Amino acid sequence: MTVTPADRALAANAALAKRVRAYLQRIAGRAEPITYKALADALELTPPNTIHRIAEALEHLMQEDAANAHPFIAACVISRARGGLPAPGFFDVAQRLGRFDGDPSGAAAFHGAAFAAAVTFWGSAEIPETGDSA
């Protein structure tokens, strides 16, 4: 069987998603969001494309969380440049997964509720099993 570059990229994304989830689970109980850059630094990612790789891993986790009816752990990650909100990809994926209606005027409220749900759920002592990235 031939392993393609796309296969390697998917495997790398899944492996990074697992690391991202583990780190976010450890800090969720603090009830403080982390920036994409701070998360990349905490995971000791090296360039190039560190923020892009974090964003892809978070999107992977959002798909897992939706499939398991869990709050989005990705809501714990924000962009300093966007006034404390996640990057647009967070809202795009949330809309695609049926959790956000797509109205930009409701983005802050949606994120606030998603963050609170993530902190409550993922910050608890008992962490549920979640697919490949648990």
Secondary structure, 3 states (H helix, E strand, C coil): CCCCHHHHHHHHHHHHHHHHHHHHHHHHHHCCCEEHHHHHHHCCCCCCCHHHHHHHHHHHHHHHHHHCCCCCHHHHEECHHHCCCCCHHHHHHHHHCCCCCCCHHHHHHHHHHHHHHHHHHHCCCCCCCCHHHC
